Amino acid sequence: MGSLQDALLKAGLADEKQAQKKPRKSAGAKSSKDRKHKGQRGQGKKKRAPTESDLARAYKARQRAEAREKQAEKDRRVAEQEARRKRNLELDQIIRGHTLNRKEAELPRYFEHMGRIRRVLCTPEQREQLNRGDIGVVNLRGSYLLVSPPILEKYHEVAPDLVPDLAGKDEPEDDGSHYPPVPDDLVW
């Protein structure tokens, strides 16, 4: 037995049962065998974080996919807006100084465009010219402007959806075919 154990027994701080137990090694006194095993254990395995459940991984993947879709939609809208802005600038260049609208015009000319009834104010002479097709109408940022045929053609090349068709729609002749057939057994 070591001297420390003897001293503890003599002082009455330890009994003989405790003295018979195998003494512990201090933290600084490791055997070469302990060091060898510890070194081998540490190299093979890395400490891992607890694994996530399949549900949590699927939820995170879904969030990432939704974020990508949202960003793609935002990028698409921005690209559309930029294309519309560039087109409007080009239309401004085409129409600048070539409009035929007059301040004294007070006669409305109604027409259908984009599924709604629209109007443009014109003089009596301009209304006759519109009806003959000598001048045309274009839409620029919600305003309808009167223009000459060459300008109308240039405008139509860039933005055909903004040039209303002023020709009236021809109604088919009423031949009665749009009515349902009369049953043979109907008695009046």
Secondary structure, 3 states (H helix, E strand, C coil): CCHHHHHHHHHCCCCHHHHHCCCCCCCCCCCHHHHHHHHHHHHHCCCCCCCCCHHHHHHHHHHHHHHHHHHHHHHHHHHHHHHHHHHHHHHHHHHCCCECCCCCCCEEEEEEECCEEEEEEECHHHHHHHHHCCCEEEEECCEEEEECHHHHHHHHHHCHHHCCCCCCCCCCCCCCCCCCCCCCCCCC
